[in-house]
């Protein structure tokens, strides 16, 4: 999850130095998303249930948005770790949720 946060940090820095009218919007959005992901990763390490739910939902939404967007090299580079993160979150759910998961 920290890897994806770094990915968004690089995205934010890249947009900050572009000559676009929207550079500040994308830079602040990317930085904010990187901070949210880093916070979720921190609380996942502390086995917080809400962080697992938030990370799982956010990861699933990101995968859907990445697939339905115009797919380029940047999207494919982002999709691979996102799918891996989503799989790891689902595989480790018993550890975070305390073994109270059915099915």
Secondary structure as the mmCIF struct_conf table of DSSP 4:
data_model
#
loop_
_struct_conf.conf_type_id
_struct_conf.id
_struct_conf.beg_label_comp_id
_struct_conf.beg_label_asym_id
_struct_conf.beg_label_seq_id
_struct_conf.end_label_comp_id
_struct_conf.end_label_asym_id
_struct_conf.end_label_seq_id
HELX_RH_AL_P HELX_RH_AL_P1 UNK A 2 UNK A 16
TURN_TY1_P TURN_TY1_P1 UNK A 17 UNK A 17
BEND BEND1 UNK A 18 UNK A 18
TURN_TY1_P TURN_TY1_P2 UNK A 21 UNK A 22
HELX_RH_AL_P HELX_RH_AL_P2 UNK A 23 UNK A 45
TURN_TY1_P TURN_TY1_P3 UNK A 46 UNK A 47
HELX_RH_AL_P HELX_RH_AL_P3 UNK A 49 UNK A 68
BEND BEND2 UNK A 69 UNK A 69
HELX_RH_AL_P HELX_RH_AL_P4 UNK A 73 UNK A 91
TURN_TY1_P TURN_TY1_P4 UNK A 92 UNK A 92
HELX_RH_AL_P HELX_RH_AL_P5 UNK A 93 UNK A 97
TURN_TY1_P TURN_TY1_P5 UNK A 98 UNK A 98
BEND BEND3 UNK A 99 UNK A 99
#
